[in-house]
Amino acid sequence: MCEEKLGIDKKIVNIGVPLGQVVFMPGFSILYFVMGICMAEIYGVKISPVWLITALIIAVVLAVTTPPIPGGALACYTILLLQLEIPAQAIVIAVAINVILDFFATAVDLFCLEAELTELAGDLDMLDVE
């Protein structure tokens, strides 16, 4: 699709799409961060500026390390919630919510990847604008 509809050079597509699908997951970093805040509110965990910075760092690291498979985020919720001192019972709620939000996070990831590849191809003069 990137080659045909967006006009991105095949060289960029061949390296960018596989690498981007594994490492580039901005949708999941947002999902993890928001999930952490919501679960903290539900379970009465005190949210401080240090807690928010910690949550943000953990969310970004987990987004990079999330396996690119269906349900790959489920293992990451355990790490996220326990590191943020949220009770383990919250994992059950997070898993249930993930069934719906996983689709949206994946769509955001793929949209951002295509946008980033288009911008990169334009910067390198490897974009067919015709």
N, C-alpha and C positions, 0 to 999 in steps of 0.2 A: 504494500500500500504506500509506503513512504516513497518508493521510487516512482511509481506510476502516477499517483494522485498529487503528491507534494513536490515532485521533481527533484528529489534529493539524490545525489550521486550514489551509485551502488557501493563504492568503497566505504563511504560513511555509514550506509545502512548495514553493510555486512559486519562492521565492528561495533557500531553504536547501538543497534537494537538488542543483540544478545547481552552485551555488557550492561546496557541500561535497564533491561528487565530484571537483572540480578541485583544491581547495586543502587539504581536511581529510583527511590521510592518515597517521594515527598508526600503522597497521600497517606501512606502508613505512618509517617512520623507525625502528621497532624492527628491521625486517628489515635495513636498511642498517647499523645499528649492530652487530647481532649478526654479520652477514656480515663486516664489517670486523675484528671481534675474532677470528672463526674463521680467516679468511685470514691474519691476522697470526700466529696460533699455528702454523698449518700451515707458513708460510714463515719462521718464526723471527724475526719482527720484534719488537724490544723494545717492550713496552707499558709506558708510564709514565703518571702522572696527567695530564700535559700532552697526551700522545697520546690518552688517553681523552676529555678535554674537546674536543680537536680533532675526534675521531671523532664525538662526540655533536653538535657544531655542524654538521658536514658532513652528517650523517644527517638532521637536522631540515631544513636548507636544501634538500637533495635531495628530501626527501619532499614539500615544498611545490612544487618545480619539476618533479617527475616528470610527464611527459605522461600523461593519463588514457586510455591506449590499451593494448591487449594488447601486452606486451613493452616498454612504456615505461620500465621500470626498467633495461633492458639498457644504455642509454647512460649511465645514472647510475653503474653499477658501475665504469666506466672512470675517471670523476672521483673516486669514493670511494677506490678502491684506489690509484690513482696519487698522490693527495694524502696518503694515509697511508703512503706509501713502501713499499707492498707490490708485489712484482714483477708485471709485466704478465701473466705466465703464470697468475696467480690469476683473471684475468678469465674464462678458459675454464671453470674450476670454478664460479665464481659464476653464470655463465650457465646451466650445466647444473643447478645447484641451484635457480635461479630458476624453472625450469619447474614445479617442485612447490610451492615456497613462495609463488609469486605468487598462487595460489588462496587460501591462508590469509590472506595480507596483505590481499587485496581483501575477504575476508569480515570481517576485523576492522575494516577501514575503514568498510564499510557498516553494520555493527552499531553502531559508535561514533557514526556520523553519525545513525542513527535514535535512539539513546539521547540524543544531544545535542539533537536537534530536539524530542524529547518533553519533555526538561527545560526547554528554552527556552519551548515552548508552555505548559507548566505555570506557569512564572514569569510569563508575560504574560497568564495567564487566557485562553488561546486553545486549550485542550485540552478536547475533548469526552469527559468521563469516563463517560458513559452507555453 
